[in-house]
């Protein structure tokens, strides 16, 4: 069955439904052969007293199936307008997007409603009457939802720009991911040198462990990573171009050219211009292995050309802070996130952790496993709400992130820099390196002092003492790490001046434990560790040295768990937030109250929804103060708790 035949099936389902609902005043549903004044064909039209709805249907195996593709959106709108019709839709038979042609703004912002029609399918399945019957139910249900909107009986709820942003990118990246994946497989099979370089990139730059038995999964992950990092760079380039003059619009060879070498040359030149004019963003605009893989084959070029066209319709500075993080979460399969310790952390629990660690918003913050930058971005938001006189540049000078993955560093950099898109001194302090290769006071990175100066003066950034070390470090068994990583963490043991780490740990210790010990070396006196980790260390053999170390060096303010939500994506282990303040005085530590808290409601439910960041942070701080005021043992509708002195906790632990 071809697309025209499928559209005819839909027209039958909808016409029968319209006949059963005469109040809608839909007289006919048909497949149009031609659009008035055009040679184009509109796939489907609902005719009322006048044209009520026009639609474009693309089956999933179409060369350009995405209902969010600019070309498909443009065709749907232009055909609807040719019929004098306000409402249009695009569909790939899996999803349907309703478009209000009267809405102002770009095509993507005209989308006001989405219907989910079903899962992916093969075209040959359309010849199966059972499959068609199942699909008919979804399309009939969709018309029941659409009819009140297009007849004016109800208003569409609308779709948030953030939601459309995620949906569109997910749809559009399917094609380049597939093209990159297929080319990687082909070159790996025929070129040993390419295969060796790919393994080196996965292991050394991404921190993955290579397993020859899992080539298919690893290449698929590498293709997804390549496509996502590269599209993030394209988005950030476009955002910079809009904020300041001097950068040309992104361009690729004009159709029908698909020369990947020429396309790579054109974009690498533009990336170099972005680095030259901005003075930095080396992490984003270097033409590295990711960029090379993005144009690994000629058939990648049309998909990137389409992506560049779509990017013109997005304004990155208006996209919510955690959208890139959520897209990262969706692109990596759940089993892969668990296997490689990659988790996207809920911003609500991050805000609560930062409320403890940065009570008034001031101070330096370090995330030693920055990932997509959620902790750093929320720290920025907290500083902006509580310290409104502080400049954007000053906030950035207090935020430091480290991640071994170039991918993660790219995302964190974009998330922070996009808070205020300027060329001058807008350089997030996010480094691509292993946290365990850095010591307090070390050279962290180099940045231009003044991007407009010639010659440019470069300043070396050293890591200052931190008010807080925060984050969600990876949960990986040590034996899953490569030998280089194992050697790095072994070097952490027995080190430190104010806070010395244990001399040895059981072999069963989890990777995250070493982040505690090394992170503490960067704290200023009285600084905070605020970490979200697996909770198994609280009652495991390898956790005993960590518990003793905390009791001997910190005033532990709280251990917080949730019985109502998972605080990071695809959680398969119980998680706990630990809030601990560095304290060198034993008497103060002994008298300190430690609170064990289990939340019975989600953090969002406990703090409520608020219109401004200031109100939101105030609500988070009130929840923090409730927790800090807990005493004794208790149960409530919101939380259960037990509060004991640190001296008592030490005695209990010794038994």
C-alpha positions in Angstrom: 0.0 0.0 0.0 1.4 3.4 -1.0 0.9 6.7 0.8 -2.1 7.7 -1.4 -3.7 4.3 -0.7 -3.2 4.8 3.1 -4.6 8.3 2.9 -7.6 6.8 1.2 -8.0 4.4 4.1 -7.8 7.3 6.6 -10.4 9.2 4.6 -12.8 6.3 4.9 -12.3 6.0 8.6 -12.8 9.7 9.1 -15.8 10.0 6.8 -17.6 7.3 8.7 -16.8 9.0 12.0 -17.9 12.4 10.6 -21.2 10.8 9.5 -21.8 9.4 13.0 -21.2 12.9 14.5 -23.4 15.3 12.4 -22.8 18.2 14.9 -19.3 18.6 13.5 -20.8 19.5 10.1 -18.1 17.6 8.2 -19.7 16.7 4.9 -16.9 14.9 3.1 -13.4 13.5 3.7 -11.4 12.9 0.6 -8.0 12.5 -0.9 -7.4 15.5 -3.1 -5.8 14.9 -6.5 -4.6 18.5 -6.9 -4.3 21.7 -4.8 -6.1 24.7 -6.4 -3.6 26.6 -8.5 -0.9 24.0 -8.1 0.4 20.7 -9.3 0.8 19.5 -5.8 -1.5 17.1 -4.2 -2.9 17.5 -0.7 -3.0 14.1 0.9 -6.3 14.6 2.9 -8.9 17.2 3.2 -12.0 17.4 5.5 -14.7 19.4 3.8 -17.3 21.2 5.9 -19.3 24.3 4.8 -15.8 25.1 3.6 -12.4 23.4 3.8 -12.0 22.5 7.5 -8.7 20.6 7.7 -5.9 19.7 5.2 -3.2 17.2 5.9 0.1 15.8 4.8 0.8 12.1 5.4 4.2 10.6 5.0 4.8 6.9 5.7 7.8 6.1 7.9 9.9 4.8 4.9 9.5 8.0 3.0 12.7 9.8 2.2 11.6 12.7 4.3 9.0 11.3 6.8 9.2 13.6 9.8 6.0 15.6 10.5 8.2 18.3 12.0 10.4 18.6 9.0 10.3 22.2 7.7 9.5 21.1 4.1 6.5 19.0 5.2 5.2 21.8 7.5 5.6 24.3 4.8 3.8 22.1 2.3 0.9 21.4 4.7 0.4 25.1 5.5 0.7 26.3 1.9 -1.8 23.7 0.7 -4.2 24.6 3.5 -4.0 28.2 2.6 -4.6 27.4 -1.1 -7.9 25.7 0.0 -8.8 28.7 2.3 -8.4 26.4 5.3 -7.2 27.5 8.7 -6.2 24.1 10.0 -3.5 21.8 8.7 -1.7 18.8 9.9 1.4 16.7 9.2 1.7 13.1 10.1 4.1 10.1 9.7 1.2 7.8 10.7 2.9 7.5 14.1 2.2 11.0 15.3 0.0 13.9 14.0 0.7 17.6 14.6 -2.1 20.1 14.2 -1.1 23.4 12.8 -3.0 26.7 13.2 -2.1 28.7 10.1 -3.3 31.9 11.7 -0.7 31.7 14.4 2.2 34.2 14.1 5.8 33.2 14.1 7.8 30.5 12.4 6.2 27.4 11.1 7.3 25.3 14.1 5.5 27.7 16.5 2.2 27.3 14.6 1.9 23.7 15.9 -0.8 23.7 18.7 -1.6 20.1 19.3 -0.1 16.6 19.0 -1.8 13.2 18.6 0.1 9.9 19.2 -1.2 7.4 16.7 1.0 4.3 17.4 4.4 2.7 17.2 6.7 2.3 14.2 5.6 -0.1 11.5 6.7 -1.5 8.1 4.9 -0.5 5.0 4.1 -4.1 4.1 2.1 -4.3 7.4 -0.4 -2.0 5.9 -1.6 -4.9 3.8 -2.7 -6.8 7.0 -6.4 -6.1 7.8 -5.6 -6.7 11.5 -3.0 -3.9 11.5 -5.3 -1.5 9.6 -8.1 -2.2 12.1 -5.8 -1.3 15.0 -4.6 1.8 13.2 -8.2 2.9 12.4 -9.0 3.1 16.1 -6.1 5.5 16.7 -7.1 7.7 13.7 -10.8 7.8 14.7 -9.8 8.7 18.3 -7.6 11.5 16.9 -10.5 13.0 14.9 -12.6 13.0 18.1 -9.9 15.1 19.7 -9.3 17.4 16.7 -13.0 18.1 15.8 -13.8 20.3 18.7 -10.7 22.4 18.0 -11.2 22.9 14.2 -14.9 23.6 14.7 -14.2 26.2 17.3 -15.8 24.5 20.2 -12.6 24.3 22.2 -9.2 25.9 22.1 -6.0 23.9 21.7 -3.8 23.8 24.8 -0.8 24.7 22.7 2.6 23.2 22.7 5.5 24.7 24.7 8.6 25.8 22.6 10.7 23.5 24.7 8.5 20.5 23.9 8.6 21.3 20.2 12.3 21.8 20.3 12.9 18.3 21.8 10.3 16.7 19.5 11.7 18.3 16.3 15.4 17.4 17.1 14.6 13.9 17.9 12.7 13.5 14.7 15.3 15.2 12.6 18.3 13.4 14.0 17.0 10.0 13.1 18.2 10.3 9.6 21.8 11.5 10.2 22.2 9.0 13.0 21.3 6.2 10.6 23.6 7.5 7.8 26.6 7.9 10.2 25.9 4.5 11.7 25.8 2.7 8.4 29.0 4.5 7.2 30.8 3.6 10.4 29.9 0.0 10.0 31.0 -0.1 6.4 34.3 1.6 7.1 35.0 -0.5 10.2 34.5 -3.7 8.2 36.8 -2.6 5.4 39.4 -0.5 7.0 41.4 -1.8 10.1 42.9 1.7 10.7 39.5 3.3 10.9 38.3 0.6 13.3 41.4 1.2 15.5 40.8 4.9 15.5 37.1 4.4 16.4 38.0 2.2 19.3 40.5 4.8 20.6 37.9 7.5 20.3 35.3 5.5 22.2 37.7 4.4 25.0 40.0 7.4 25.4 37.7 10.3 24.7 34.3 9.0 25.8 35.4 6.8 28.7 33.6 3.7 27.3 34.8 0.2 27.6 35.1 -1.6 24.2 33.7 -5.1 23.8 34.2 -6.7 20.4 31.1 -8.8 20.9 29.0 -5.6 21.1 30.1 -3.8 17.9 26.6 -3.1 16.7 25.5 -1.5 19.9 28.7 0.5 20.3 28.6 1.9 16.7 24.9 2.8 17.2 25.9 4.7 20.4 28.8 6.4 18.6 26.5 7.5 15.8 24.0 9.0 18.2 26.7 10.7 20.2 28.2 12.2 17.0 24.9 13.5 15.7 23.8 15.0 19.0 27.1 16.8 19.7 27.3 18.1 16.2 23.8 19.4 16.2 24.4 21.1 19.5 27.4 22.9 17.9 25.2 24.0 15.0 22.6 25.3 17.4 25.1 27.3 19.5 26.7 28.7 16.3 23.3 30.0 15.2 22.5 31.4 18.7 25.8 33.3 18.6 25.2 34.6 15.1 21.9 36.1 16.2 23.4 37.7 19.3 26.2 39.5 17.5 27.0 40.5 14.0 30.1 39.2 12.2 29.2 35.6 11.7 27.7 34.4 8.4 24.7 32.1 8.3 25.5 28.4 8.3 25.8 27.0 4.8 26.4 23.8 3.1 26.8 22.9 -0.6 23.6 23.7 -2.5 21.5 20.8 -3.8 22.0 18.5 -5.5 25.6 18.4 -4.3 26.3 15.9 -1.6 30.0 16.2 -1.4 30.9 15.5 2.2 34.5 16.8 1.9 33.2 20.1 0.5 30.5 20.3 3.2 33.1 19.7 6.0 35.4 22.4 4.6 32.6 24.9 4.5 31.5 24.3 8.0 35.0 23.9 9.5 35.8 27.4 8.0 32.7 28.8 9.7 33.5 27.2 13.0 37.0 28.7 12.8 35.5 32.1 12.2 33.3 31.6 15.3 36.4 30.8 17.4 38.2 33.8 15.9 35.5 36.3 16.4 34.3 35.0 19.8 37.9 34.5 21.1 37.2 31.0 22.4 34.5 28.2 22.7 37.3 25.8 21.6 35.4 22.9 23.0 32.5 23.7 20.8 34.0 24.8 17.6 37.1 22.6 17.1 36.9 20.4 14.1 37.5 17.2 16.0 36.6 13.5 15.5 32.9 14.2 16.2 32.9 16.7 13.3 34.7 14.3 11.0 32.3 11.5 11.8 29.3 13.8 11.2 30.4 14.0 7.5 31.8 10.5 7.2 29.9 9.9 4.0 28.2 11.9 1.2 24.7 10.7 2.1 25.0 12.6 5.5 25.0 15.9 3.7 21.3 16.3 2.8 20.3 15.5 6.3 22.6 18.1 7.8 21.4 20.6 5.2 17.9 19.9 6.4 19.0 20.3 10.0 20.6 23.7 9.3 17.4 24.9 7.7 15.4 23.9 10.8 17.9 25.5 13.2 16.9 28.9 11.8 13.6 28.4 13.5 14.9 27.9 17.0 16.2 30.5 19.5 18.5 28.7 21.9 18.4 31.5 24.4 14.7 30.9 25.0 14.9 27.2 25.5 14.6 26.0 29.1 17.8 25.2 31.0 17.5 21.4 31.0 16.2 20.7 27.5 19.6 19.6 26.2 20.0 17.4 29.2 16.6 15.8 28.6 17.4 15.2 24.9 20.7 13.6 26.0 18.7 11.3 28.3 16.3 10.3 25.5 19.1 9.6 23.0 20.9 7.1 25.1 19.1 3.9 25.7 18.2 3.1 29.3 20.4 0.0 29.5 23.3 2.1 28.2 22.7 4.8 30.7 22.9 2.2 33.5 25.9 0.4 32.0 28.0 3.5 31.6 26.9 5.4 34.7 25.3 8.2 32.6 22.3 9.7 34.3 20.3 12.9 33.9 19.5 14.3 37.3 16.1 15.9 38.1 16.5 19.7 38.6 14.2 19.7 41.6 16.5 17.6 43.7 19.5 19.5 42.4 17.9 22.8 43.6 17.4 21.2 47.1 21.0 20.0 47.3 22.3 23.5 46.3 20.0 25.1 48.9 22.0 23.3 51.5 25.4 23.9 49.9 24.9 27.5 48.8 22.5 29.0 51.4 22.9 32.6 50.2 23.9 31.7 46.7 27.5 32.9 47.0 30.7 31.0 46.5 32.6 28.8 44.1 31.0 25.5 42.9 32.7 22.5 41.4 30.9 19.6 39.7 33.5 16.9 39.2 31.3 14.8 36.8 29.4 17.6 35.1 27.6 15.6 32.5 25.1 17.9 30.7 25.7 20.7 33.3 22.5 20.4 35.3 24.1 21.2 38.7 26.1 24.1 37.2 23.1 25.6 35.4 20.9 25.3 38.5 23.7 26.9 40.6 23.8 29.7 38.1 20.0 30.1 38.4 20.3 30.1 42.2 23.0 32.8 42.1 21.0 34.9 39.7 17.9 34.7 42.0 19.7 35.3 45.3 22.5 37.6 44.1 20.7 39.8 41.4 23.5 42.4 41.4 26.1 39.9 40.3 26.9 40.0 36.6 26.6 37.1 34.2 30.4 37.0 33.8 30.9 37.0 37.6 28.5 34.1 38.0 30.5 32.1 35.4 33.8 32.7 37.2 32.3 30.9 40.3 31.2 27.8 38.4 33.6 24.9 37.5 32.8 21.7 35.7 34.9 18.7 34.8 34.0 15.7 32.6 36.1 13.1 30.8 33.7 13.1 27.9 34.0 15.8 25.2 30.3 15.2 24.6 29.4 16.1 28.2 31.7 19.1 28.2 30.1 20.4 25.0 26.6 20.2 26.5 27.6 21.8 29.8 29.3 24.6 28.0 26.3 25.3 25.8 23.9 25.2 28.7 25.9 27.8 30.7 27.0 30.1 27.8 23.4 30.2 26.5 22.3 32.0 29.7 23.5 35.2 28.1 24.7 35.0 24.6 27.5 37.4 24.3 31.0 37.2 22.8 32.7 39.1 25.6 34.0 37.1 28.6 31.2 34.5 28.3 33.4 31.4 28.7 32.1 28.7 31.0 34.9 27.0 33.1 34.2 23.5 31.9 37.2 21.3 31.2 37.4 18.0 29.3 39.7 15.9 31.4 39.6 13.4 34.2 38.7 14.9 37.6 41.4 12.7 39.2 44.1 14.3 37.0 43.6 17.7 38.7 44.9 18.8 42.1 43.8 21.9 44.1 45.4 25.0 42.7 46.3 23.3 39.4 46.0 25.0 36.0 42.4 24.3 35.0 42.1 25.8 31.5 43.1 28.9 29.5 40.7 31.6 28.4 41.1 34.9 26.5 41.1 37.9 28.8 39.6 40.1 26.1 38.2 38.6 23.0 38.3 42.0 21.1 42.0 42.7 21.9 44.7 42.1 19.3 46.8 40.3 20.0 44.6 38.4 22.4 45.8 38.1 26.0 45.3 34.6 27.3 44.8 34.0 31.0 45.4 30.8 32.9 42.5 29.7 35.1 43.5 27.9 38.3 41.0 26.0 40.5 40.3 28.1 43.6 39.0 26.7 46.9 35.3 25.7 46.6 32.4 26.6 48.7 30.7 23.4 47.4 31.5 20.3 45.5 28.3 19.0 44.1 27.1 16.4 41.6 25.9 13.0 40.7 29.1 11.0 40.1 29.1 7.8 38.0 27.9 4.6 39.5 30.3 2.0 38.1 32.1 -0.9 39.6 35.8 -0.4 39.6 36.5 -3.5 37.6 34.5 -2.1 34.7 37.0 0.8 34.4 40.0 0.7 32.2 43.5 0.3 33.7 44.2 4.0 33.3 41.1 5.0 35.2 41.8 2.4 37.9 45.4 3.8 38.4 44.0 7.3 38.6 41.6 6.6 41.5 44.1 4.5 43.3 46.3 7.6 43.5 43.6 9.4 45.5 44.0 7.2 48.5 46.0 8.4 51.5 46.1 12.0 50.2 45.0 15.3 51.5 45.9 17.8 54.1 42.9 19.2 55.9 40.8 16.2 54.8 42.9 13.1 54.3 41.4 10.1 52.4 41.6 6.5 53.7 44.7 4.5 52.9 42.8 1.7 51.3 39.4 0.5 50.2 37.8 -2.9 49.5 38.1 -4.0 45.9 34.3 -4.0 45.8 34.2 -0.2 46.1 32.1 1.8 43.6 33.7 4.4 41.4 31.6 7.2 43.0 33.4 6.8 46.4 36.6 8.2 45.0 34.8 11.4 44.0 34.0 12.0 47.7 37.7 11.7 48.7 39.2 13.7 45.9 36.4 16.3 45.9 37.0 17.1 49.6 40.5 18.3 48.7 39.1 21.3 46.8 36.8 22.6 49.7 37.4 25.8 51.5 37.1 25.5 55.4 33.5 24.8 56.1 32.7 24.0 52.5 30.1 21.4 51.5 29.9 18.1 49.8 26.5 17.7 48.3 26.4 14.4 46.4 23.6 12.2 44.9 24.8 8.6 44.8 23.6 5.0 45.1 22.6 4.3 48.7 24.3 0.9 49.0 27.4 2.4 50.6 25.4 3.0 53.8 25.2 -0.7 54.5 28.0 -2.3 52.5 31.5 -3.4 53.3 33.1 -0.8 51.0 30.9 1.9 52.6 32.4 1.5 56.1 35.6 3.5 55.3 33.5 6.2 53.7 31.3 6.4 56.7 34.2 6.7 59.1 35.9 9.3 56.9 32.7 11.4 56.9 32.3 11.2 60.7 35.9 12.2 61.2 36.0 15.2 58.8 32.4 16.5 58.4 29.4 17.7 60.2 26.8 15.6 58.3 23.6 17.6 58.0 21.3 15.1 56.2 20.8 11.9 54.3 17.8 12.3 52.1 16.0 9.6 50.2 12.7 9.6 48.2 9.9 7.1 48.3 8.0 9.1 45.7 10.3 9.5 42.7 13.5 8.5 41.0 16.0 11.4 41.1 17.9 10.4 38.1 16.9 8.8 34.8 16.3 5.1 34.8 17.4 4.6 38.4 17.9 0.9 39.1 19.4 1.4 42.6 18.2 3.2 45.6 19.7 6.7 45.7 20.5 9.0 48.6 21.5 12.7 48.8 24.3 13.4 51.3 24.8 16.9 52.7 28.1 17.2 54.7 29.9 20.3 55.8 33.7 20.2 56.3 34.4 20.6 60.0 37.8 20.2 61.7 36.5 20.5 65.3 35.7 17.2 66.9 33.4 18.6 69.6 31.3 20.5 67.0 31.1 17.3 64.9 30.0 15.2 67.9 27.2 17.6 68.8 26.0 18.0 65.2 22.5 16.6 64.4 22.3 14.1 61.5 18.9 13.8 59.9 17.8 10.7 58.0 14.9 11.7 55.9 12.6 9.8 53.5 10.4 12.1 51.4 6.9 10.7 50.8 6.1 13.2 48.1 8.0 14.5 45.1 10.2 17.5 45.6 8.0 19.4 43.1 4.9 18.5 45.1 6.6 19.7 48.3 7.7 23.0 47.0 4.9 23.7 44.5 4.9 25.6 41.2 6.0 29.2 41.1 6.1 31.9 38.4 9.6 33.2 39.1 13.0 31.8 40.0 13.1 33.9 43.2 9.8 32.4 44.4 10.9 28.9 43.4 14.2 29.2 45.3 12.3 30.6 48.3 10.1 27.5 48.4 13.1 25.2 48.1 14.8 27.0 50.9 11.7 26.6 53.1 11.9 22.8 52.5 15.5 22.8 53.4 14.8 24.7 56.6 12.1 22.2 57.5 14.6 19.4 57.1 17.2 21.2 59.2 14.6 21.8 62.0 13.8 18.1 62.4 14.5 16.4 65.7 13.8 13.0 67.2 11.9 10.4 65.2 8.7 11.1 63.3 6.3 10.3 60.5 4.2 12.6 58.5 2.3 13.0 55.3 5.3 14.6 53.6 8.2 12.8 55.1 9.5 10.3 57.7 12.6 11.1 59.7 15.1 10.2 62.4 17.5 12.7 63.9 20.5 11.7 66.0 23.7 13.4 67.2 26.8 12.5 65.3 28.3 11.1 68.5 25.3 8.7 68.7 25.8 7.8 65.1 29.4 6.9 65.7 28.4 4.7 68.6 25.7 2.9 66.6 28.1 2.4 63.8 30.7 0.8 66.1 28.2 -1.9 67.3 
